[in-house]
Amino acid sequence: MKLINSILSITIISTIISSMAISAEESARSARFIVEFNKQLSAEKIQQLIKANSDIIKISSFDNIKSDYFSRLYNVDLKISNGPQNNIRTIRNISGVVNVEEVFEFEPFSIIPNRSSDIHYSNDPLTIYQWGLFNHGQIIQYDVDDIHYEQVAGDEKTDIGVKKIFSTMGKNSDKKIVVAILDSGIDIDHSDIKNNILKNDIECENGKLPFNPLADNDQNGYSGDCMGWNFTSKKEGGDNLVYDDDGHGTHLAGIIAAEANNNLGITSIAKNIKVLPVKVLYKKDQNNKATLALSDRLAKGILYAIKMKADIINLSLGWPKSLETKYLNESINLALSSGIIIVAAAGNNNSSEPVYPCALDGVACVGSISNDGKISRFSNYGGSVDLLAPGDNILSTYPEKLNPLAFSVEGYEIKSGTSQAAPFISAMLGVLKASLEDATNSELFARLALSSSPAASGKKFSIDGLPNLEQALTLSAQPMVRPILKHAQYINYSKANGNFSFTLPIKNYWAIEKNIVVSIKLNSPHLILSKSNFNIDSLSSGEVTTLEVNGQITNTSISNKVAAEITISSSSNNKRTYYNHLTITRTLDLAADHDLVTFQLPISAKKSEFLSTITNKFSNTTSPEYYLEEYSPEGMEIAIFRLQNDSYAKLAPSISIPNAKKLISILKVDINYDGNDDYFVGSLVKTEKEQYLLYSFYNNNLSPLFSEKLSHWKFTPETVFIDLKTLWFIPFTTAQLGKVALPAFLAKGKVPLLDKNPNSFLVDARNNIPHIYYLAPEIDNGSVVLKTRIFDNYKFIKMATRELDTDWDEELYLHYVLPQSRSDYQAGILRAIFSSGENLAQNFYIVPINTSSKYKFELLDSSLGDLANNYVYPTINITRSSIDLTGLTVFIGFQRDDIATHLALDLANSSLNFPFQQVQSYRRDHLVGFLASFRKENIYHSFWQSRDELIYHSLNSNGKEHTSSVPINRFSFLPGNIFQELYSPVTVNILGETRPALYIDSTQINSKHIYITTIDENQDLVSPAKFNLEIPSQCIAKNPVMWGARNDYAYALLCKDQEQIRLILLPLKIDND
């Protein structure tokens, strides 16, 4: 039997998408919140609340488990209003409400291939591939791309240590251990695991699932839960159908509980373990949306595991810090206090950022180790990761009705991830718990940790390594004192005095220890500890003491990441050093920090969260402007806030647009070319008779730019909509309006009616290809109506054919419209790049586009590279006196997953220069995007992101290159900006020198952090501690803005001060501390 080859892709614990839980009855019109009241509600009180609040659809108990907290916790379903914040305000106004939390969606995804070798330990034929149990140097083959692969040979010492004891395991104990698997369900009929599924016999019918059960025989609230419960059902409360429609949960179940020596498939070590299916995930593309969102399902699933008296809960999933909820944490705490062991996966993002629930105290956090003994490339690492286990290319069970992708035997599949590592630890803990019935959970964990082999891969580390089960079973009682580094992830300092403090819990997991010395070292000369050595007289089994660590930061321009070493020694001659990565964060003191610029905004606190920044299309502003949109049955009103005489004022009058239902865009641009910026407002208007887009124009004083009627231009899309990402402007002159800037943009679509070739033989010949569209005004009965037009119509093609002397059938193809520079805008042109010919005979031309119908084709020297399949990015030009956001362009081409090209366009001589290839040193670390381009004097600076890293590259005019990289922080590798850091190009002023930088919004991962990454004097990436902000709870971060005469950038925060709102600006500037 041979493994089929397949493409290596990225393993992910889970992808989380924030959403409201939608009830079955009100799915299109309701949102669910989890609400904690100050006391349990009576049925009468619930009805009173519903009658008193017309927005409330339903109030129901979260769960019937006996607990003070959960008895006061309720699901509250509301009619959808204007966003979740309005809903939350509605609930908070209810008497007795203590806390309100949203619910969140998560979805799993995991695919990885494998190859293994040939040794048997049982009569199960596929054990030869199970290197995690029996490593005999099996070879794993990784496909790098379609034609390249790598092979990694296994290290025979890298498995869980059961080779010598496998045949005798479980024979000396009759105790059955229950492991609840909260995941996508389990194939309970799978031939290799069906005998190890926990059966709740009182709820079964002849040992099988009852059909449409009505009675709840064991009174646990779940009728017919013969073999677990399905919390993803459309039925309210769920149902008993735990079948796995994804394969993830069944894969975990096989690692824990595949039946041994049944002459079938794989084996496992869990001869005393039964698994409890708790279905909380479902297939991502499933049409039947669950009644409950996943945060609900997880909390209820954990409570169900408690009721079912599970010994261990396996959570091969996770969520970022930004999605922590009190009710989910409380359910975990209740499970831990009930004596249940919780094992969780560390995450698959090659990051040291904490992932929850792994980062919670008491949860055993598991990273992945590969067959060669190294921490897996994808695995998260750091001080939150307790143990390692096999997780790379793991063969296990798979639903027999689903088709495996990476293995050739039906019912089995190869997957990789910390999702696969966690159940190995769950299984080992199950074996220990069954064999050592008097051992505490703390002792069981200590046995695994003490038996483990340390593992490290370069800068990656974990607290302990891969356990050896044989050793864990035979260890004698001994102390195990170690730090709980989950509490020590951040150093929060005050800018006013540089002081910082953090706590460091120290726990003894097993036998008593005395005369303990804890030494702490921070690897930076600019972080001075007031005390680095701590003495602890003794710690008994399970005892925790917490150290208070204080110090001072003396230079805030240092990196916000610092390595820490914690060395623990004791009277029993145990000495060990533990490592951790700490993040230095600045705590803002809004009253004392002298580098903050503060303004009061004339806006209420309730409305401030909807305040947005106005984009200035071409001008660098010295202060930001903001707007607030509000809606009524009559239409939309927009308030503008501008800095005037050193304070912010609300401009009068406000902009009112009747019947407007949605704001599309608001920009500042000089529409009438008088040298003053105007407001360009796009909105969606809907009346009883029609619906259309409306573009409205106002001058700097908010008066209509033209007459009242001529200042509103009606547009009904004919072929395409405006693409705001490629929106530029080009002048057009009419008798009534004079010279005005018309919207122009690149889009793929049909030829407008007014630009169709009258030759019927050629009709629609250029449909569904890229065109340069513009919106031309026509005045009809005193009103302006916009018509869709294109520049590159049949007349343009005819002229180009004549100008270039090409054959009539030789295609002229539009590739790009270059980002419009300020000077080109003022000159009234767009620059486009066309090509004619094919392959080696293909020529590229720069064509200035204008409304004069006179075009010049400038041949572009493209000898340095192919321009046919590139992406165009604007380049920020850093000059000695200012920052020019427009005017330079680079072309980025992705040739292969690990190779990209860079070319800069020089308009002065129509040539390409500054060529280089961005080549990944580790080929499986694929490039996933280009982030920003800067030019400063004779150096081009570029920022890229790969799967694992943020990459900086510089190239000067002499061809000298430099590259620097740092780990990237994201919660998943799926496309899009969900749960990853968001990047915006900015600049930072360090000791008078302007440097390229990225503003990084980490709030999707860390909830309350923003920071910048720039380059140091050696052109290596650094994130200065000064700008790693822990956003105060009363503040929200807005987009960075330009501030001051030099157009430096600044952070912008909106902060609530009682009922007033302050705009806080922090200029991105570092002077001598």
Backbone hydrogen bonds, N-H to C=O, Kabsch-Sander energy under -0.5 kcal/mol:
donor,donor_aa,acceptor,acceptor_aa,energy
8,L,143,D,-0.8
12,I,109,F,-1.3
15,T,107,E,-5.1
17,I,15,T,-0.5
17,I,105,E,-2.5
18,S,16,I,-0.5
19,S,103,V,-0.6
21,A,32,R,-0.5
23,S,21,A,-0.5
27,S,24,A,-0.7
29,R,26,E,-1.7
30,S,26,E,-1.4
31,A,78,L,-2.3
32,R,21,A,-0.7
33,F,76,V,-2.0
34,I,101,E,-2.9
35,V,33,F,-0.6
35,V,74,Y,-2.9
36,E,99,N,-2.8
37,F,35,V,-0.6
37,F,72,R,-2.6
38,N,96,G,-2.0
46,I,42,S,-2.2
47,Q,43,A,-1.9
48,Q,44,E,-2.0
49,L,45,K,-2.3
50,I,46,I,-2.1
51,K,47,Q,-2.3
52,A,48,Q,-2.2
53,N,49,L,-1.2
54,S,52,A,-0.5
56,I,53,N,-1.5
57,I,77,D,-3.3
58,K,77,D,-1.4
60,S,75,N,-2.4
62,F,73,L,-2.4
63,D,70,F,-0.5
67,S,65,I,-1.0
71,S,67,S,-2.0
72,R,68,D,-0.7
72,R,69,Y,-1.2
73,L,70,F,-0.9
74,Y,35,V,-2.6
75,N,60,S,-3.4
76,V,33,F,-2.6
77,D,58,K,-2.7
77,D,75,N,-0.5
78,L,31,A,-3.0
78,L,76,V,-0.5
79,K,55,D,-2.9
80,I,29,R,-2.6
83,G,81,S,-2.0
86,N,83,G,-0.5
87,N,83,G,-1.4
88,I,84,P,-2.8
89,R,85,Q,-2.2
90,T,86,N,-2.0
91,I,87,N,-2.0
92,R,88,I,-2.6
93,N,89,R,-1.3
94,I,91,I,-2.1
97,V,94,I,-1.5
98,V,36,E,-3.6
99,N,36,E,-1.5
101,E,34,I,-2.3
103,V,32,R,-0.5
105,E,17,I,-1.8
107,E,15,T,-4.4
109,F,12,I,-0.9
112,I,414,I,-0.9
117,S,128,I,-0.5
126,L,265,G,-2.9
127,T,124,D,-1.6
128,I,125,P,-0.6
129,Y,126,L,-1.9
130,Q,127,T,-1.5
131,W,129,Y,-1.7
133,L,130,Q,-1.0
134,F,130,Q,-2.7
136,H,134,F,-0.7
140,I,152,V,-2.7
141,Q,139,I,-0.5
142,Y,140,I,-0.5
142,Y,150,E,-3.5
144,V,142,Y,-0.7
144,V,148,H,-1.8
145,D,148,H,-1.5
150,E,142,Y,-3.1
152,V,140,I,-2.7
154,G,138,Q,-1.1
155,D,371,N,-3.2
156,E,154,G,-0.6
158,T,155,D,-2.5
159,D,157,K,-1.4
160,I,132,G,-1.9
162,V,133,L,-0.7
166,F,162,V,-1.6
168,T,165,I,-1.0
169,M,165,I,-1.2
169,M,166,F,-0.5
171,K,168,T,-1.6
173,S,170,G,-0.8
177,I,272,N,-2.9
179,V,177,I,-0.6
179,V,274,K,-2.7
180,A,178,V,-0.6
180,A,312,I,-3.0
181,I,179,V,-0.5
181,I,276,L,-2.4
182,L,180,A,-0.7
182,L,314,N,-1.8
183,D,181,I,-1.0
183,D,278,V,-1.9
186,I,242,V,-2.0
188,I,186,I,-1.6
190,H,187,D,-1.9
193,I,190,H,-1.4
194,K,190,H,-2.3
196,N,193,I,-1.9
197,I,194,K,-1.0
198,L,275,V,-2.8
200,N,198,L,-0.5
200,N,226,C,-3.4
201,D,199,K,-1.2
203,E,200,N,-2.7
204,C,201,D,-1.4
205,E,208,K,-2.8
206,N,204,C,-0.6
208,K,205,E,-1.3
212,N,210,P,-0.5
217,N,215,A,-0.9
219,Q,216,D,-1.3
224,G,215,A,-0.6
225,D,222,Y,-1.3
226,C,224,G,-2.5
228,G,225,D,-0.6
229,W,277,P,-1.4
230,N,239,D,-3.3
231,F,229,W,-0.7
231,F,279,K,-2.6
233,S,230,N,-0.6
238,G,235,K,-2.1
239,D,230,N,-1.8
242,V,240,N,-1.1
245,D,184,S,-0.7
245,D,243,Y,-0.7
251,H,247,G,-1.8
252,L,248,H,-1.6
253,A,249,G,-2.3
254,G,250,T,-1.9
255,I,251,H,-1.3
256,I,252,L,-1.7
257,A,253,A,-3.4
258,A,254,G,-1.7
259,E,192,D,-3.3
271,K,269,I,-1.8
273,I,270,A,-0.9
274,K,177,I,-3.2
275,V,196,N,-2.6
276,L,179,V,-2.6
278,V,181,I,-2.1
279,K,229,W,-2.4
280,V,183,D,-3.2
280,V,278,V,-0.7
281,L,183,D,-2.3
286,Q,283,K,-2.0
289,K,287,N,-1.3
291,T,233,S,-1.7
295,S,104,F,-2.4
297,R,293,A,-2.4
298,L,294,L,-3.6
299,A,295,S,-1.9
300,K,296,D,-2.8
301,G,297,R,-2.5
302,I,298,L,-2.5
303,L,299,A,-2.2
304,Y,300,K,-2.3
305,A,301,G,-2.1
306,I,302,I,-1.9
307,K,303,L,-2.2
308,M,304,Y,-2.1
309,K,306,I,-1.7
310,A,305,A,-2.4
311,D,178,V,-2.2
312,I,178,V,-2.0
313,I,341,I,-2.9
314,N,180,A,-3.1
315,L,313,I,-0.6
315,L,343,V,-3.2
316,S,314,N,-0.6
317,L,315,L,-1.2
319,W,356,Y,-3.0
321,K,1005,I,-0.9
322,S,1005,I,-1.4
323,L,320,P,-1.9
324,E,321,K,-1.9
329,N,325,T,-2.1
330,E,326,K,-2.8
331,S,327,Y,-1.6
332,I,328,L,-1.8
333,N,329,N,-2.7
334,L,330,E,-2.4
335,A,331,S,-1.9
336,L,332,I,-2.5
337,S,333,N,-2.6
338,S,334,L,-1.0
339,G,336,L,-1.7
340,I,335,A,-2.2
341,I,311,D,-2.5
343,V,313,I,-2.8
343,V,341,I,-0.5
344,A,364,A,-2.9
345,A,315,L,-1.9
346,A,366,V,-2.5
350,N,378,F,-2.5
356,Y,319,W,-2.8
359,A,355,V,-1.9
360,L,357,P,-2.2
363,V,360,L,-1.8
364,A,342,I,-2.7
365,C,363,V,-0.7
366,V,344,A,-2.4
367,G,365,C,-0.5
367,G,387,L,-2.9
369,I,389,A,-2.2
370,S,374,K,-3.1
373,G,370,S,-2.1
376,S,368,S,-2.1
379,S,376,S,-0.8
380,N,347,G,-2.5
381,Y,351,S,-2.1
382,G,461,F,-3.4
385,V,382,G,-1.5
386,D,365,C,-1.2
386,D,384,S,-0.7
387,L,365,C,-2.2
388,L,465,G,-2.2
389,A,367,G,-1.6
391,G,369,I,-1.6
392,D,369,I,-0.8
393,N,391,G,-0.6
394,I,415,K,-3.0
395,L,393,N,-0.5
396,S,413,E,-2.3
398,Y,411,G,-2.2
402,L,399,P,-1.7
410,E,408,S,-0.5
412,Y,409,V,-1.5
413,E,396,S,-2.5
415,K,394,I,-2.1
415,K,413,E,-0.5
417,G,391,G,-3.1
420,Q,417,G,-1.1
421,A,417,G,-1.1
422,A,418,T,-2.3
424,F,420,Q,-0.6
424,F,421,A,-0.9
425,I,421,A,-1.3
426,S,422,A,-2.2
427,A,423,P,-2.6
428,M,424,F,-2.4
429,L,425,I,-2.7
430,G,426,S,-2.0
431,V,427,A,-2.3
432,L,428,M,-2.4
433,K,429,L,-2.7
434,A,430,G,-2.1
435,S,431,V,-2.1
436,L,432,L,-2.7
437,E,435,S,-0.5
439,A,436,L,-1.6
444,L,440,T,-2.2
445,F,441,N,-2.2
446,A,442,S,-2.1
447,R,443,E,-2.6
448,L,444,L,-1.7
449,A,445,F,-2.6
450,L,446,A,-3.2
451,S,447,R,-1.5
452,S,449,A,-1.0
453,S,466,L,-1.9
457,S,460,K,-1.5
460,K,457,S,-1.9
463,I,385,V,-2.8
464,D,386,D,-2.0
466,L,453,S,-1.6
469,L,160,I,-3.2
469,L,467,P,-0.5
470,E,161,G,-1.5
472,A,468,N,-2.6
473,L,469,L,-2.0
474,T,470,E,-0.9
474,T,471,Q,-0.8
475,L,471,Q,-1.0
482,R,480,M,-0.5
482,R,507,K,-2.3
484,I,505,P,-2.7
485,L,483,P,-1.0
487,H,484,I,-1.2
488,A,485,L,-0.8
489,Q,487,H,-0.6
491,I,583,T,-2.8
492,N,490,Y,-0.6
492,N,501,S,-0.7
493,Y,491,I,-0.6
493,Y,585,T,-2.7
494,S,499,N,-1.9
495,K,587,T,-0.6
498,G,494,S,-2.6
500,F,551,G,-2.4
501,S,492,N,-0.9
502,F,549,V,-2.2
504,L,547,L,-2.4
506,I,545,T,-3.5
507,K,482,R,-2.4
508,N,543,E,-2.3
509,Y,480,M,-2.6
509,Y,507,K,-0.6
511,A,478,Q,-1.6
513,E,539,L,-2.3
515,N,537,D,-2.9
516,I,536,I,-2.8
517,V,569,S,-2.8
518,V,534,F,-3.0
519,S,517,V,-0.5
519,S,567,T,-2.9
520,I,532,S,-2.7
521,K,565,E,-2.4
523,N,521,K,-0.5
523,N,563,A,-2.7
524,S,522,L,-2.3
527,L,524,S,-1.4
528,I,526,H,-0.6
528,I,552,Q,-2.8
529,L,527,L,-0.6
530,S,550,N,-2.1
531,K,550,N,-0.7
534,F,518,V,-2.6
536,I,516,I,-3.1
539,L,513,E,-2.6
542,G,508,N,-2.3
543,E,540,S,-2.1
545,T,506,I,-2.6
547,L,504,L,-2.4
547,L,545,T,-0.5
549,V,502,F,-2.9
549,V,547,L,-0.7
550,N,548,E,-0.5
551,G,500,F,-2.1
552,Q,528,I,-2.1
553,I,498,G,-2.7
554,T,526,H,-2.5
555,N,526,H,-0.5
558,I,555,N,-1.0
560,N,1023,S,-2.1
562,V,582,L,-2.4
564,A,580,N,-2.9
565,E,521,K,-2.6
566,I,578,Y,-2.8
567,T,519,S,-2.7
567,T,565,E,-0.6
568,I,576,R,-2.7
569,S,517,V,-2.2
570,S,574,N,-0.8
571,S,514,K,-2.1
573,N,570,S,-1.5
575,K,573,N,-0.6
576,R,568,I,-2.0
578,Y,566,I,-3.1
580,N,564,A,-1.9
582,L,562,V,-3.0
582,L,580,N,-0.6
583,T,489,Q,-2.3
584,I,560,N,-3.5
584,I,582,L,-0.5
585,T,491,I,-3.0
585,T,583,T,-0.6
586,R,1028,N,-3.6
587,T,493,Y,-2.8
587,T,585,T,-0.5
588,L,586,R,-0.6
588,L,1030,E,-0.8
590,L,588,L,-0.7
593,D,589,D,-2.5
594,H,592,A,-0.5
596,L,593,D,-1.2
597,V,1065,L,-2.9
599,F,1063,L,-2.2
601,L,1061,I,-3.2
603,I,601,L,-2.3
605,A,1059,E,-0.7
608,S,604,S,-1.3
609,E,605,A,-0.6
610,F,607,K,-1.8
611,L,608,S,-1.9
612,S,627,Y,-2.4
614,I,625,E,-2.5
615,T,666,I,-1.0
617,K,615,T,-0.6
617,K,668,K,-2.3
621,T,619,S,-0.7
626,Y,641,F,-2.1
627,Y,612,S,-2.6
628,L,639,A,-2.0
630,E,637,E,-2.4
632,S,635,G,-2.5
635,G,632,S,-1.3
636,M,657,I,-2.3
637,E,630,E,-2.8
638,I,655,I,-3.1
639,A,628,L,-2.7
639,A,637,E,-0.5
641,F,626,Y,-3.0
642,R,649,A,-2.2
644,Q,647,S,-3.5
647,S,644,Q,-1.0
648,Y,600,Q,-0.6
649,A,642,R,-2.5
651,L,640,I,-3.0
651,L,649,A,-0.6
655,I,638,I,-2.7
656,S,654,S,-0.6
657,I,636,M,-2.8
659,N,634,E,-2.6
660,A,657,I,-1.5
661,K,684,L,-3.5
662,K,684,L,-1.1
664,I,662,K,-0.5
664,I,682,G,-3.1
665,S,682,G,-1.6
667,L,680,F,-2.4
668,K,615,T,-2.2
669,V,667,L,-0.5
669,V,678,D,-2.2
671,I,669,V,-1.5
678,D,669,V,-1.8
679,Y,698,Y,-3.3
680,F,667,L,-3.0
680,F,678,D,-0.5
681,V,679,Y,-0.6
681,V,696,S,-2.8
682,G,665,S,-2.8
682,G,680,F,-0.5
683,S,694,L,-2.2
684,L,662,K,-2.9
685,V,683,S,-0.6
685,V,692,Y,-3.0
686,K,659,N,-2.2
687,T,690,E,-3.2
692,Y,685,V,-2.3
693,L,715,F,-2.6
694,L,683,S,-2.8
695,Y,713,W,-2.8
696,S,681,V,-3.1
696,S,694,L,-0.6
697,F,711,S,-2.0
698,Y,679,Y,-1.8
699,N,703,S,-2.9
702,L,699,N,-2.4
705,L,697,F,-2.0
711,S,707,S,-1.1
712,H,709,K,-0.9
713,W,695,Y,-3.5
714,K,712,H,-0.6
714,K,784,V,-2.6
715,F,693,L,-3.0
716,T,786,L,-0.5
724,L,722,I,-0.8
726,T,723,D,-1.3
727,L,724,L,-0.9
728,W,744,A,-3.4
730,I,742,L,-1.9
732,F,740,V,-2.3
734,T,738,G,-1.8
738,G,734,T,-2.1
740,V,732,F,-2.9
740,V,738,G,-0.6
741,A,671,I,-1.9
742,L,730,I,-3.2
742,L,740,V,-0.6
744,A,728,W,-2.9
745,F,773,Y,-2.4
747,A,771,H,-2.0
749,G,747,A,-0.6
749,G,769,I,-1.6
755,D,752,P,-1.4
756,K,753,L,-1.2
760,S,758,P,-0.9
762,L,759,N,-1.7
763,V,760,S,-0.9
765,A,762,L,-1.9
767,N,764,D,-1.4
768,N,749,G,-0.7
769,I,749,G,-1.1
769,I,766,R,-0.6
771,H,747,A,-2.8
773,Y,745,F,-2.6
773,Y,771,H,-0.9
774,Y,789,R,-2.4
775,L,743,P,-1.8
776,A,774,Y,-0.7
776,A,787,K,-2.7
778,E,785,V,-2.6
780,D,778,E,-0.6
780,D,783,S,-3.3
783,S,780,D,-1.7
784,V,709,K,-0.5
784,V,712,H,-0.7
785,V,778,E,-3.3
785,V,783,S,-0.5
786,L,714,K,-3.4
787,K,776,A,-2.8
789,R,774,Y,-2.5
791,F,772,I,-2.2
793,N,791,F,-1.8
794,Y,755,D,-0.8
797,I,793,N,-2.3
798,K,794,Y,-2.1
799,M,795,K,-2.4
800,A,796,F,-2.8
801,T,797,I,-2.5
802,R,798,K,-1.7
803,E,799,M,-2.9
804,L,800,A,-2.9
805,D,801,T,-0.7
806,T,801,T,-1.6
810,E,807,D,-1.6
811,E,809,D,-0.6
813,Y,811,E,-0.6
813,Y,835,S,-2.6
815,H,813,Y,-0.6
815,H,833,I,-2.8
816,Y,833,I,-1.3
818,L,831,R,-3.1
825,Y,821,S,-2.4
826,Q,822,R,-2.2
827,A,823,S,-1.9
828,G,824,D,-0.9
828,G,825,Y,-0.7
829,I,824,D,-2.5
830,L,849,I,-2.0
832,A,830,L,-0.6
832,A,847,V,-2.4
833,I,816,Y,-2.6
834,F,832,A,-0.5
834,F,845,Y,-2.1
835,S,813,Y,-2.0
836,S,843,N,-1.9
837,G,811,E,-0.6
841,A,838,E,-2.0
842,Q,839,N,-1.7
843,N,836,S,-2.6
845,Y,834,F,-2.9
846,I,858,E,-2.7
847,V,832,A,-3.1
847,V,845,Y,-0.5
849,I,830,L,-4.5
849,I,847,V,-0.5
853,S,850,N,-0.6
855,Y,853,S,-0.6
858,E,846,I,-2.5
858,E,856,K,-0.7
859,L,857,F,-0.6
860,L,844,F,-3.1
861,D,859,L,-0.5
861,D,910,S,-2.0
862,S,860,L,-1.2
865,G,862,S,-1.4
870,N,867,L,-0.6
871,Y,892,I,-2.7
873,Y,890,V,-2.4
875,T,888,L,-2.3
876,I,933,S,-2.4
877,N,875,T,-0.5
877,N,884,D,-2.8
878,I,876,I,-0.7
878,I,935,R,-3.2
879,T,877,N,-0.8
879,T,882,S,-2.3
884,D,877,N,-2.7
885,L,883,I,-0.7
888,L,875,T,-0.7
889,T,905,L,-0.6
890,V,873,Y,-2.4
891,F,903,L,-3.5
892,I,871,Y,-2.8
893,G,901,T,-1.7
895,Q,893,G,-0.9
895,Q,899,I,-1.0
896,R,899,I,-2.0
899,I,896,R,-1.2
900,A,918,Q,-1.7
901,T,893,G,-3.0
902,H,916,F,-2.2
903,L,891,F,-1.8
904,A,913,N,-3.2
905,L,889,T,-2.5
906,D,904,A,-0.5
906,D,911,S,-3.2
907,L,905,L,-0.7
909,N,906,D,-0.6
911,S,906,D,-1.8
912,L,861,D,-1.0
913,N,904,A,-2.8
916,F,902,H,-1.5
918,Q,900,A,-3.0
919,V,917,Q,-0.9
920,Q,898,D,-2.5
923,R,921,S,-0.7
925,D,922,Y,-2.0
926,H,924,R,-1.5
927,L,897,D,-3.0
928,V,945,Q,-2.5
929,G,945,Q,-1.5
931,L,943,F,-2.9
932,A,943,F,-1.3
934,F,941,H,-2.8
935,R,876,I,-2.8
936,K,939,I,-2.5
937,E,878,I,-0.7
939,I,936,K,-1.7
940,Y,955,L,-2.8
941,H,934,F,-2.9
942,S,953,H,-2.8
943,F,932,A,-2.3
944,W,951,I,-2.9
945,Q,929,G,-2.6
946,S,949,E,-3.0
947,R,926,H,-2.1
950,L,966,V,-3.0
951,I,944,W,-2.7
951,I,949,E,-0.5
952,Y,964,S,-3.4
953,H,942,S,-2.5
954,S,962,H,-2.4
955,L,940,Y,-1.9
956,N,960,K,-1.8
957,S,938,N,-1.1
959,G,956,N,-2.0
962,H,954,S,-1.7
964,S,952,Y,-2.2
966,V,950,L,-2.0
968,I,948,D,-2.5
970,R,968,I,-0.6
971,F,979,F,-3.8
972,S,979,F,-0.7
980,Q,977,N,-1.0
981,E,969,N,-1.6
982,L,1001,D,-2.0
984,S,999,Y,-1.9
986,V,997,A,-2.3
988,V,995,R,-2.1
989,N,1068,L,-2.8
990,I,988,V,-0.7
990,I,993,E,-2.9
991,L,989,N,-0.6
991,L,1070,I,-3.3
993,E,990,I,-1.9
995,R,988,V,-2.9
995,R,993,E,-0.5
997,A,986,V,-1.9
998,L,1013,T,-2.4
999,Y,984,S,-3.5
1000,I,1011,Y,-3.4
1001,D,982,L,-2.5
1001,D,999,Y,-0.6
1002,S,1000,I,-0.8
1002,S,1009,H,-1.7
1005,I,1002,S,-1.5
1006,N,1002,S,-3.4
1007,S,1003,T,-1.0
1008,K,1006,N,-2.4
1010,I,1029,L,-1.3
1011,Y,1000,I,-2.2
1013,T,998,L,-2.0
1014,T,1022,V,-3.0
1015,I,996,P,-0.6
1016,D,1020,D,-2.3
1019,Q,1016,D,-2.0
1022,V,1014,T,-2.5
1025,A,558,I,-2.7
1026,K,556,T,-2.5
1027,F,1024,P,-1.2
1028,N,1025,A,-1.4
1029,L,1010,I,-2.3
1029,L,1027,F,-1.3
1030,E,586,R,-2.7
1031,I,1008,K,-2.7
1031,I,1029,L,-0.9
1035,C,1032,P,-2.3
1036,I,1054,L,-2.0
1038,K,1052,A,-3.0
1041,V,1050,A,-2.4
1043,W,1048,D,-3.7
1044,G,622,T,-2.4
1047,N,1044,G,-1.6
1048,D,1043,W,-1.0
1050,A,1041,V,-2.3
1051,Y,1066,L,-2.6
1052,A,1038,K,-0.5
1053,L,1064,I,-2.7
1054,L,1036,I,-2.6
1055,C,1053,L,-0.6
1055,C,1062,R,-2.9
1056,K,1034,Q,-2.6
1057,D,1060,Q,-3.4
1058,Q,1056,K,-0.5
1060,Q,1057,D,-2.4
1061,I,601,L,-0.7
1062,R,1055,C,-3.0
1063,L,599,F,-3.2
1064,I,1053,L,-3.2
1064,I,1062,R,-0.6
1065,L,597,V,-3.2
1065,L,1063,L,-0.5
1066,L,1051,Y,-1.5
1068,L,1049,Y,-2.9
1069,K,1067,P,-2.2
1070,I,989,N,-3.3
1071,D,1069,K,-0.5
